[in-house]
Amino acid sequence: MGAACGPEMIVDPDAVRAAVLAARDQGRRVGFVPTMGALHAGHVSLVDRAAAECDDVVVSIFVNPTQFAPQEDFTRYPRTPDADRTALAGCRVRWLFAPRADDIYPPGWCTRISMDGPASRFEGEHRPGHFSGVATVVCRLFMAVPADRAYFGAKDWQQTLVVRRMIRDLGVPIGIVVCPTVREPDGLAMSSRNVYLAPADRRRATALWEALGIAARSWDAGHVPGAIERSMRGHLESRGIAVDYAAIVDAESLGPVEPAAPAVALVAGRVGGTRLIDNLQLPARSMRNE
Amino acid sequence: MGAACGPEMIVDPDAVRAAVLAARDQGRRVGFVPTMGALHAGHVSLVDRAAAECDDVVVSIFVNPTQFAPQEDFTRYPRTPDADRTALAGCRVRWLFAPRADDIYPPGWCTRISMDGPASRFEGEHRPGHFSGVATVVCRLFMAVPADRAYFGAKDWQQTLVVRRMIRDLGVPIGIVVCPTVREPDGLAMSSRNVYLAPADRRRATALWEALGIAARSWDAGHVPGAIERSMRGHLESRGIAVDYAAIVDAESLGPVEPAAPAVALVAGRVGGTRLIDNLQLPARSMRNE
């Protein structure tokens, strides 16, 4: 529905809410893909997954100011509305929800959602206020788009934990689906920020994926987390990347690795002037080798 | 419905949500009265108003730990489940939602809603964290009880502003109805905490209502806010009340009184060991006398 002539554009949160509720009243399952635009193949994979699982798909595009710290790249974050429409042209999207800042943060806005737990470490340490901004805008978007399911990319693994925790703690009635990271042929995770990379930095940026490969092999070989972390960091630094963190932690709590539980390798660093993150799930293993 | 044999008791948030949504799907308007129990005539007036305006009424009873500061009266706050059922016996309540603490704050809970603006002054200053706890639990309750309207008492005037701000900022789809304060014959505002008052303190507690009467007369006579505040404070102190605040402010922003806008007189103080609050709406007036 709507695919032939492109999605219906909606700016007003009340209007998209009414449209979604009307569809659900008709027994249609609605999927939601919240984005900040600058769409790439990773976003398209989320939309395709939503279209495969749902009757109607809503994509939102909103560059959320509250998840950027003052010195970060909010003003220069890529805004590509025409290319975004092109990227979605082949997708089965019914509604494109593109609110204005005032629709999301009305005059006098002063309410924030904040979190400890999964938001505390890693991105939470290196981007103070980031996850509060994420939790706040995602909650607001979920109120506007009361879908059955929302789709997020595993590339922002910690964000998926923050969103899951927020909806559980506040009881927001929506399901979360986490989809695999989509990568460039050389392994670099798709990111709207990759356009910032100068050619030499673009080549060096593969070091994140290489570090995750090192982690996967070391994990399979039974190495202890601390040793794997040192290997990852060493590789990243050898490629001239300023490492924010390179960690092996429990995949759910982001605390120390638990016996026989899935873990995750997390990396973040600056490649030239561009900050990139990536991660890789590590299957549960016996701890007897440690 | 359900009045003859009393309301249906529901503990599970998902169950009350399903019941409310099923009623609304049938075209029924649902009203919600969130309470901390220890029900008095003020609560009953909210329930009666909800019953007059709605097809079905949900009353929740949950003594919310996160809105009490550590040194406050959470543990001794009155819990009167049998009396609460008696108080509601004459009311048309369909569901009585009484979640356990774990239903509202699941294991690992770490998400809070916080606010500046209307939450900053007065109760926000004297009860740090109080309004964050209120906003958080009210949002959680609204997710569990997706009613058309929720009913709050004007006695907690600042709380009504905080709740309105929260639902506006997060886009929570519910209407807020604020109902007049119900008073004892001598003017004392109904409060679950009035049971704490020893007889002598109970008599002195009327000073709050008397101070509000002074404010109303002075306001009508055109006195400036500062002078009215001094009169209120003087009266409260003359009756041995330890004043937290006695203020004349804009009724919506709680900032300085605006010309030709409604104002509110706010008082709070400790009578013996019991902290009481009260307020009175003051109609918009011309500022030319000031």
Interface residues (C-beta under 8 A of the other chain):
Chain A: P13 R17 D25 Y105 P106 G108 W109 C110 T111 R112 I113 S114 M115 D116 G117 P118 A119 A135 T136 C139 R140 M143 A144 R165 M166 R168 D169 L170 G171 V172 P173
Chain B: P13 R17 D25 Y105 P106 G108 W109 C110 T111 R112 I113 S114 M115 D116 G117 P118 A119 A135 T136 C139 R140 M143 A144 R165 M166 R168 D169 L170 G171 V172 P173
